Amino acid sequence: MTSAAELLRAELGRRPPDQRARYIKEVLAHAAAGLSLLEGETAAAEAVYRLADAMVSTPPRD
């Protein structure tokens, strides 16, 4: 079985560098929508909030 990380890596490798960020944003949006369907809107919103919080509290890379 292929992991999500392997699938994402393969898909990013097929795209030009200037299209990769948009692709990841689309994946995140679809994942949030899927969570909303599977676990409900509140659980999906909590997961997205935690992801955003983790990104804000991580120092930028140089």
C-alpha positions, -999 to 999 in steps of 0.1 A, spaced: 0 0 0 12 34 -9 14 60 18 -1 95 15 34 110 17 45 88 -12 15 98 -33 20 135 -26 58 132 -33 51 115 -67 24 141 -76 46 170 -67 75 155 -87 53 155 -118 44 192 -115 65 222 -123 78 240 -93 55 270 -98 24 247 -96 34 227 -65 21 251 -38 -13 254 -55 -15 216 -57 -8 212 -20 -35 239 -12 -60 219 -33 -50 187 -14 -56 204 19 -90 217 8 -101 183 -4 -88 167 28 -108 192 49 -139 186 29 -135 148 33 -130 151 70 -162 172 72 -181 145 55 -166 117 76 -164 132 110 -185 163 108 -179 200 104 -168 206 140 -141 179 139 -129 190 105 -127 226 116 -107 215 147 -82 196 125 -78 226 102 -74 249 131 -47 227 147 -28 225 114 -29 263 110 -18 267 146 11 244 141 22 264 110 20 297 129 40 284 158 67 270 136 95 295 129 101 301 91 129 283 74 157 303 58 
